[in-house]
Amino acid sequence: MKSVFYTLLAALVFIAGCSKNDTALNAVNNGVGQGGSLARFTIAQNHLYMVDGQNLYTYSLENTAQPMLQSQQQIGFNVETIYPFEDKLFIGSQDAMYVYSLEDPSNPSQLGTASHVRACDPVVADNDIAYVTVRSGSSCGGTINALMVYDVKNIFNPVQLQQINLNNPWGLGMIGNRLYVCDGNAGLYIYDIGDKQQPKFITKTTGETFYDVIVTDNLLIAMVDGGTALYKYDNNDALNLVAKITN
Protein backbone atom coordinates (compact mmCIF):
# COMPACT_ATOMS: atom_id res chain seq x y z
CA MET A 1 0.00 0.00 0.00
CA LYS A 2 2.76 2.48 0.96
CA SER A 3 4.73 1.79 -2.22
CA VAL A 4 1.68 2.59 -4.36
CA PHE A 5 1.20 5.88 -2.50
CA TYR A 6 4.77 7.10 -2.97
CA THR A 7 4.99 5.82 -6.56
CA LEU A 8 1.88 7.87 -7.32
CA LEU A 9 3.39 11.00 -5.75
CA ALA A 10 6.65 10.55 -7.63
CA ALA A 11 4.69 10.23 -10.89
CA LEU A 12 2.72 13.39 -10.12
CA VAL A 13 5.92 15.33 -9.48
CA PHE A 14 7.49 14.00 -12.69
CA ILE A 15 4.46 14.88 -14.82
CA ALA A 16 4.18 18.31 -13.25
CA GLY A 17 7.89 18.86 -13.81
CA CYS A 18 7.36 18.85 -17.59
CA SER A 19 6.26 22.48 -17.22
CA LYS A 20 8.97 25.02 -16.32
CA ASN A 21 6.40 27.14 -14.52
CA ASP A 22 5.15 24.32 -12.34
CA THR A 23 5.43 24.62 -8.55
CA ALA A 24 6.79 21.09 -8.17
CA LEU A 25 9.64 21.67 -10.61
CA ASN A 26 10.45 25.02 -9.05
CA ALA A 27 10.57 23.30 -5.67
CA VAL A 28 13.21 20.88 -6.97
CA ASN A 29 15.22 23.72 -8.48
CA ASN A 30 15.00 25.68 -5.23
CA GLY A 31 16.25 22.69 -3.30
CA VAL A 32 13.22 21.88 -1.17
CA GLY A 33 10.81 18.96 -1.05
CA GLN A 34 7.77 17.71 0.76
CA GLY A 35 7.34 14.11 1.81
CA GLY A 36 5.32 12.04 4.20
CA SER A 37 6.81 10.91 7.49
CA LEU A 38 6.90 7.29 6.24
CA ALA A 39 8.77 8.13 3.04
CA ARG A 40 11.99 6.42 1.86
CA PHE A 41 13.12 9.34 -0.32
CA THR A 42 13.13 13.12 -0.12
CA ILE A 43 14.55 16.25 -1.76
CA ALA A 44 16.58 18.93 0.02
CA GLN A 45 19.17 21.49 -1.10
CA ASN A 46 19.04 20.40 -4.75
CA HIS A 47 19.77 16.79 -3.82
CA LEU A 48 17.70 13.61 -3.77
CA TYR A 49 18.19 11.43 -0.68
CA MET A 50 17.09 7.80 -0.62
CA VAL A 51 17.33 5.02 1.95
CA ASP A 52 17.10 1.27 1.61
CA GLY A 53 17.49 -1.29 4.38
CA GLN A 54 20.88 -0.01 5.53
CA ASN A 55 22.22 2.72 3.23
CA LEU A 56 21.75 6.40 2.46
CA TYR A 57 22.16 7.41 -1.20
CA THR A 58 22.72 11.02 -2.26
CA TYR A 59 22.04 12.23 -5.82
CA SER A 60 22.74 15.68 -7.22
CA LEU A 61 19.77 17.32 -8.99
CA GLU A 62 21.82 20.04 -10.62
CA ASN A 63 20.67 18.44 -13.87
CA THR A 64 17.19 17.17 -13.01
CA ALA A 65 17.10 15.09 -16.21
CA GLN A 66 20.21 13.15 -15.14
CA PRO A 67 20.57 12.79 -11.34
CA MET A 68 24.17 11.97 -10.42
CA LEU A 69 25.13 9.73 -7.49
CA GLN A 70 27.32 11.76 -5.11
CA SER A 71 27.73 9.42 -2.16
CA GLN A 72 26.58 6.16 -0.61
CA GLN A 73 27.04 5.40 3.06
CA GLN A 74 25.95 2.69 5.43
CA ILE A 75 23.76 3.89 8.28
CA GLY A 76 22.84 0.71 10.14
CA PHE A 77 20.24 -1.99 9.69
CA ASN A 78 16.48 -1.99 9.07
CA VAL A 79 16.50 1.64 7.89
CA GLU A 80 13.03 2.63 6.73
CA THR A 81 12.20 6.36 6.83
CA ILE A 82 13.72 9.74 5.99
CA TYR A 83 12.49 13.27 6.67
CA PRO A 84 14.26 16.59 5.94
CA PHE A 85 14.17 19.80 7.93
CA GLU A 86 16.30 22.83 7.07
CA ASP A 87 19.92 21.60 7.17
CA LYS A 88 19.25 18.14 8.64
CA LEU A 89 17.92 14.71 7.71
CA PHE A 90 16.03 12.59 10.25
CA ILE A 91 16.44 8.90 9.35
CA GLY A 92 14.55 6.14 11.17
CA SER A 93 15.56 2.52 11.60
CA GLN A 94 13.87 -0.19 13.65
CA ASP A 95 16.32 0.56 16.45
CA ALA A 96 16.92 4.30 16.41
CA MET A 97 16.50 7.72 14.83
CA TYR A 98 19.65 9.07 13.17
CA VAL A 99 20.20 12.78 12.56
CA TYR A 100 22.43 13.83 9.65
CA SER A 101 23.85 17.24 8.84
CA LEU A 102 23.50 18.68 5.32
CA GLU A 103 26.33 21.17 5.76
CA ASP A 104 27.82 19.34 2.79
CA PRO A 105 24.63 18.34 0.87
CA SER A 106 26.52 15.92 -1.37
CA ASN A 107 27.92 13.97 1.58
CA PRO A 108 25.66 14.06 4.71
CA SER A 109 27.39 13.48 8.03
CA GLN A 110 25.90 11.91 11.15
CA LEU A 111 25.31 14.26 14.08
CA GLY A 112 23.62 12.02 16.61
CA THR A 113 21.36 9.08 17.43
CA ALA A 114 18.23 8.70 19.54
CA SER A 115 18.10 5.00 20.37
CA HIS A 116 14.59 5.19 21.84
CA VAL A 117 13.02 6.38 18.57
CA ARG A 118 12.52 3.73 15.88
CA ALA A 119 11.46 3.41 12.24
CA CYS A 120 7.98 2.42 13.33
CA ASP A 121 7.92 5.87 14.93
CA PRO A 122 7.49 8.43 12.11
CA VAL A 123 9.18 11.77 12.75
CA VAL A 124 8.65 15.37 11.62
CA ALA A 125 10.74 18.23 12.98
CA ASP A 126 10.56 22.00 13.35
CA ASN A 127 13.62 23.89 14.57
CA ASP A 128 14.40 22.51 18.04
CA ILE A 129 11.27 20.33 18.34
CA ALA A 130 10.57 16.89 16.84
CA TYR A 131 7.18 15.17 16.77
CA VAL A 132 7.10 11.37 16.82
CA THR A 133 4.29 8.80 16.81
CA VAL A 134 4.72 5.43 18.54
CA ARG A 135 2.41 2.54 17.86
CA SER A 136 1.79 -0.89 19.34
CA GLY A 137 1.23 -4.01 17.25
CA SER A 138 4.00 -3.15 14.77
CA SER A 139 7.20 -4.96 13.80
CA CYS A 140 9.08 -2.74 16.25
CA GLY A 141 7.07 -4.05 19.18
CA GLY A 142 6.10 -1.76 22.01
CA THR A 143 2.83 -1.20 23.81
CA ILE A 144 2.40 2.60 23.70
CA ASN A 145 0.14 4.45 21.23
CA ALA A 146 0.96 8.12 21.44
CA LEU A 147 2.24 11.35 19.94
CA MET A 148 5.58 12.26 21.52
CA VAL A 149 7.17 15.71 21.59
CA TYR A 150 10.98 15.91 21.83
CA ASP A 151 13.35 18.79 22.47
CA VAL A 152 16.19 18.23 19.99
CA LYS A 153 18.29 21.32 20.72
CA ASN A 154 21.00 18.90 21.79
CA ILE A 155 20.83 16.57 18.83
CA PHE A 156 22.95 14.03 20.70
CA ASN A 157 20.47 13.81 23.56
CA PRO A 158 16.80 14.37 22.59
CA VAL A 159 14.58 15.07 25.62
CA GLN A 160 10.94 13.97 25.75
CA LEU A 161 8.63 16.87 26.64
CA GLN A 162 5.13 15.53 26.05
CA GLN A 163 3.21 12.30 25.52
CA ILE A 164 -0.29 12.57 24.04
CA ASN A 165 -2.09 9.22 24.08
CA LEU A 166 -3.80 8.12 20.86
CA ASN A 167 -5.42 4.96 19.49
CA ASN A 168 -3.00 3.56 16.87
CA PRO A 169 -1.08 6.44 15.23
CA TRP A 170 0.86 6.20 11.97
CA GLY A 171 2.33 9.03 9.89
CA LEU A 172 2.19 12.75 10.52
CA GLY A 173 2.73 16.01 8.66
CA MET A 174 3.22 19.65 9.51
CA ILE A 175 2.76 23.05 7.93
CA GLY A 176 2.89 26.44 9.65
CA ASN A 177 1.37 26.11 13.12
CA ARG A 178 -0.63 22.98 12.32
CA LEU A 179 0.32 19.35 12.97
CA TYR A 180 -1.65 16.55 11.28
CA VAL A 181 -1.52 13.08 12.85
CA CYS A 182 -2.90 9.94 11.20
CA ASP A 183 -4.52 7.79 13.88
CA GLY A 184 -5.66 4.87 11.72
CA ASN A 185 -9.40 4.29 11.75
CA ALA A 186 -9.80 6.79 14.60
CA GLY A 187 -9.28 9.60 12.09
CA LEU A 188 -6.90 12.39 11.09
CA TYR A 189 -6.17 14.63 14.09
CA ILE A 190 -5.30 18.33 13.76
CA TYR A 191 -3.23 20.08 16.44
CA ASP A 192 -2.34 23.73 16.95
CA ILE A 193 1.44 23.95 17.45
CA GLY A 194 1.66 27.70 17.94
CA ASP A 195 3.37 26.61 21.14
CA LYS A 196 5.71 24.01 19.64
CA GLN A 197 6.20 22.20 22.92
CA GLN A 198 2.52 21.78 23.73
CA PRO A 199 0.32 20.68 20.81
CA LYS A 200 -3.35 21.52 21.36
CA PHE A 201 -6.05 19.35 19.79
CA ILE A 202 -8.36 21.29 17.46
CA THR A 203 -10.48 18.77 15.56
CA LYS A 204 -10.35 15.51 13.63
CA THR A 205 -11.61 14.16 10.32
CA THR A 206 -13.09 10.66 10.17
CA GLY A 207 -14.53 8.40 7.49
CA GLU A 208 -11.22 6.86 6.40
CA THR A 209 -8.40 4.83 7.90
CA PHE A 210 -5.45 7.24 7.70
CA TYR A 211 -1.82 6.06 7.38
CA ASP A 212 0.29 9.00 6.20
CA VAL A 213 -0.10 12.60 5.10
CA ILE A 214 1.62 15.25 3.00
CA VAL A 215 0.54 18.88 3.44
CA THR A 216 1.25 21.61 0.88
CA ASP A 217 -0.08 25.16 0.46
CA ASN A 218 -3.81 24.39 0.60
CA LEU A 219 -3.86 20.71 -0.34
CA LEU A 220 -3.59 17.74 1.99
CA ILE A 221 -2.73 14.35 0.45
CA ALA A 222 -3.49 11.37 2.68
CA MET A 223 -2.62 7.72 2.29
CA VAL A 224 -5.78 5.92 3.37
CA ASP A 225 -6.98 2.34 3.41
CA GLY A 226 -7.60 1.43 -0.22
CA GLY A 227 -5.91 4.36 -1.88
CA THR A 228 -5.10 8.07 -1.71
CA ALA A 229 -7.43 10.90 -0.66
CA LEU A 230 -6.94 14.57 -1.58
CA TYR A 231 -8.42 17.28 0.64
CA LYS A 232 -8.62 21.06 0.42
CA TYR A 233 -8.29 22.82 3.76
CA ASP A 234 -9.17 26.34 4.83
CA ASN A 235 -8.32 28.78 7.62
CA ASN A 236 -11.02 27.19 9.80
CA ASP A 237 -9.25 23.79 9.68
CA ALA A 238 -12.09 22.25 7.68
CA LEU A 239 -11.03 19.44 5.34
CA ASN A 240 -13.06 19.04 2.15
CA LEU A 241 -12.58 15.89 0.09
CA VAL A 242 -11.58 16.75 -3.49
CA ALA A 243 -10.86 13.31 -4.91
CA LYS A 244 -10.00 9.75 -3.96
CA ILE A 245 -7.77 7.47 -6.00
CA THR A 246 -8.32 3.80 -5.24
CA ASN A 247 -5.64 1.13 -5.56
C-alpha positions as CSV (number, residue, x, y, z in Angstrom):
1,M,0.0,0.0,0.0
2,K,2.8,2.5,1.0
3,S,4.7,1.8,-2.2
4,V,1.7,2.6,-4.4
5,F,1.2,5.9,-2.5
6,Y,4.8,7.1,-3.0
7,T,5.0,5.8,-6.6
8,L,1.9,7.9,-7.3
9,L,3.4,11.0,-5.7
10,A,6.7,10.5,-7.6
11,A,4.7,10.2,-10.9
12,L,2.7,13.4,-10.1
13,V,5.9,15.3,-9.5
14,F,7.5,14.0,-12.7
15,I,4.5,14.9,-14.8
16,A,4.2,18.3,-13.2
17,G,7.9,18.9,-13.8
18,C,7.4,18.9,-17.6
19,S,6.3,22.5,-17.2
20,K,9.0,25.0,-16.3
21,N,6.4,27.1,-14.5
22,D,5.2,24.3,-12.3
23,T,5.4,24.6,-8.6
24,A,6.8,21.1,-8.2
25,L,9.6,21.7,-10.6
26,N,10.5,25.0,-9.0
27,A,10.6,23.3,-5.7
28,V,13.2,20.9,-7.0
29,N,15.2,23.7,-8.5
30,N,15.0,25.7,-5.2
31,G,16.2,22.7,-3.3
32,V,13.2,21.9,-1.2
33,G,10.8,19.0,-1.1
34,Q,7.8,17.7,0.8
35,G,7.3,14.1,1.8
36,G,5.3,12.0,4.2
37,S,6.8,10.9,7.5
38,L,6.9,7.3,6.2
39,A,8.8,8.1,3.0
40,R,12.0,6.4,1.9
41,F,13.1,9.3,-0.3
42,T,13.1,13.1,-0.1
43,I,14.5,16.3,-1.8
44,A,16.6,18.9,0.0
45,Q,19.2,21.5,-1.1
46,N,19.0,20.4,-4.8
47,H,19.8,16.8,-3.8
48,L,17.7,13.6,-3.8
49,Y,18.2,11.4,-0.7
50,M,17.1,7.8,-0.6
51,V,17.3,5.0,2.0
52,D,17.1,1.3,1.6
53,G,17.5,-1.3,4.4
54,Q,20.9,0.0,5.5
55,N,22.2,2.7,3.2
56,L,21.8,6.4,2.5
57,Y,22.2,7.4,-1.2
58,T,22.7,11.0,-2.3
59,Y,22.0,12.2,-5.8
60,S,22.7,15.7,-7.2
61,L,19.8,17.3,-9.0
62,E,21.8,20.0,-10.6
63,N,20.7,18.4,-13.9
64,T,17.2,17.2,-13.0
65,A,17.1,15.1,-16.2
66,Q,20.2,13.2,-15.1
67,P,20.6,12.8,-11.3
68,M,24.2,12.0,-10.4
69,L,25.1,9.7,-7.5
70,Q,27.3,11.8,-5.1
71,S,27.7,9.4,-2.2
72,Q,26.6,6.2,-0.6
73,Q,27.0,5.4,3.1
74,Q,25.9,2.7,5.4
75,I,23.8,3.9,8.3
76,G,22.8,0.7,10.1
77,F,20.2,-2.0,9.7
78,N,16.5,-2.0,9.1
79,V,16.5,1.6,7.9
80,E,13.0,2.6,6.7
81,T,12.2,6.4,6.8
82,I,13.7,9.7,6.0
83,Y,12.5,13.3,6.7
84,P,14.3,16.6,5.9
85,F,14.2,19.8,7.9
86,E,16.3,22.8,7.1
87,D,19.9,21.6,7.2
88,K,19.2,18.1,8.6
89,L,17.9,14.7,7.7
90,F,16.0,12.6,10.2
91,I,16.4,8.9,9.4
92,G,14.5,6.1,11.2
93,S,15.6,2.5,11.6
94,Q,13.9,-0.2,13.6
95,D,16.3,0.6,16.5
96,A,16.9,4.3,16.4
97,M,16.5,7.7,14.8
98,Y,19.6,9.1,13.2
99,V,20.2,12.8,12.6
100,Y,22.4,13.8,9.7
101,S,23.9,17.2,8.8
102,L,23.5,18.7,5.3
103,E,26.3,21.2,5.8
104,D,27.8,19.3,2.8
105,P,24.6,18.3,0.9
106,S,26.5,15.9,-1.4
107,N,27.9,14.0,1.6
108,P,25.7,14.1,4.7
109,S,27.4,13.5,8.0
110,Q,25.9,11.9,11.1
111,L,25.3,14.3,14.1
112,G,23.6,12.0,16.6
113,T,21.4,9.1,17.4
114,A,18.2,8.7,19.5
115,S,18.1,5.0,20.4
116,H,14.6,5.2,21.8
117,V,13.0,6.4,18.6
118,R,12.5,3.7,15.9
119,A,11.5,3.4,12.2
120,C,8.0,2.4,13.3
121,D,7.9,5.9,14.9
122,P,7.5,8.4,12.1
123,V,9.2,11.8,12.8
124,V,8.6,15.4,11.6
125,A,10.7,18.2,13.0
126,D,10.6,22.0,13.3
127,N,13.6,23.9,14.6
128,D,14.4,22.5,18.0
129,I,11.3,20.3,18.3
130,A,10.6,16.9,16.8
131,Y,7.2,15.2,16.8
132,V,7.1,11.4,16.8
133,T,4.3,8.8,16.8
134,V,4.7,5.4,18.5
135,R,2.4,2.5,17.9
136,S,1.8,-0.9,19.3
137,G,1.2,-4.0,17.3
138,S,4.0,-3.2,14.8
139,S,7.2,-5.0,13.8
140,C,9.1,-2.7,16.3
141,G,7.1,-4.1,19.2
142,G,6.1,-1.8,22.0
143,T,2.8,-1.2,23.8
144,I,2.4,2.6,23.7
145,N,0.1,4.4,21.2
146,A,1.0,8.1,21.4
147,L,2.2,11.3,19.9
148,M,5.6,12.3,21.5
149,V,7.2,15.7,21.6
150,Y,11.0,15.9,21.8
151,D,13.3,18.8,22.5
152,V,16.2,18.2,20.0
153,K,18.3,21.3,20.7
154,N,21.0,18.9,21.8
155,I,20.8,16.6,18.8
156,F,22.9,14.0,20.7
157,N,20.5,13.8,23.6
158,P,16.8,14.4,22.6
159,V,14.6,15.1,25.6
160,Q,10.9,14.0,25.7
161,L,8.6,16.9,26.6
162,Q,5.1,15.5,26.1
163,Q,3.2,12.3,25.5
164,I,-0.3,12.6,24.0
165,N,-2.1,9.2,24.1
166,L,-3.8,8.1,20.9
167,N,-5.4,5.0,19.5
168,N,-3.0,3.6,16.9
169,P,-1.1,6.4,15.2
170,W,0.9,6.2,12.0
171,G,2.3,9.0,9.9
172,L,2.2,12.7,10.5
173,G,2.7,16.0,8.7
174,M,3.2,19.6,9.5
175,I,2.8,23.0,7.9
176,G,2.9,26.4,9.7
177,N,1.4,26.1,13.1
178,R,-0.6,23.0,12.3
179,L,0.3,19.3,13.0
180,Y,-1.7,16.6,11.3
181,V,-1.5,13.1,12.8
182,C,-2.9,9.9,11.2
183,D,-4.5,7.8,13.9
184,G,-5.7,4.9,11.7
185,N,-9.4,4.3,11.7
186,A,-9.8,6.8,14.6
187,G,-9.3,9.6,12.1
188,L,-6.9,12.4,11.1
189,Y,-6.2,14.6,14.1
190,I,-5.3,18.3,13.8
191,Y,-3.2,20.1,16.4
192,D,-2.3,23.7,16.9
193,I,1.4,23.9,17.4
194,G,1.7,27.7,17.9
195,D,3.4,26.6,21.1
196,K,5.7,24.0,19.6
197,Q,6.2,22.2,22.9
198,Q,2.5,21.8,23.7
199,P,0.3,20.7,20.8
200,K,-3.4,21.5,21.4
201,F,-6.0,19.4,19.8
202,I,-8.4,21.3,17.5
203,T,-10.5,18.8,15.6
204,K,-10.3,15.5,13.6
205,T,-11.6,14.2,10.3
206,T,-13.1,10.7,10.2
207,G,-14.5,8.4,7.5
208,E,-11.2,6.9,6.4
209,T,-8.4,4.8,7.9
210,F,-5.5,7.2,7.7
211,Y,-1.8,6.1,7.4
212,D,0.3,9.0,6.2
213,V,-0.1,12.6,5.1
214,I,1.6,15.3,3.0
215,V,0.5,18.9,3.4
216,T,1.2,21.6,0.9
217,D,-0.1,25.2,0.5
218,N,-3.8,24.4,0.6
219,L,-3.9,20.7,-0.3
220,L,-3.6,17.7,2.0
221,I,-2.7,14.4,0.5
222,A,-3.5,11.4,2.7
223,M,-2.6,7.7,2.3
224,V,-5.8,5.9,3.4
225,D,-7.0,2.3,3.4
226,G,-7.6,1.4,-0.2
227,G,-5.9,4.4,-1.9
228,T,-5.1,8.1,-1.7
229,A,-7.4,10.9,-0.7
230,L,-6.9,14.6,-1.6
231,Y,-8.4,17.3,0.6
232,K,-8.6,21.1,0.4
233,Y,-8.3,22.8,3.8
234,D,-9.2,26.3,4.8
235,N,-8.3,28.8,7.6
236,N,-11.0,27.2,9.8
237,D,-9.3,23.8,9.7
238,A,-12.1,22.3,7.7
239,L,-11.0,19.4,5.3
240,N,-13.1,19.0,2.1
241,L,-12.6,15.9,0.1
242,V,-11.6,16.8,-3.5
243,A,-10.9,13.3,-4.9
244,K,-10.0,9.8,-4.0
245,I,-7.8,7.5,-6.0
246,T,-8.3,3.8,-5.2
247,N,-5.6,1.1,-5.6
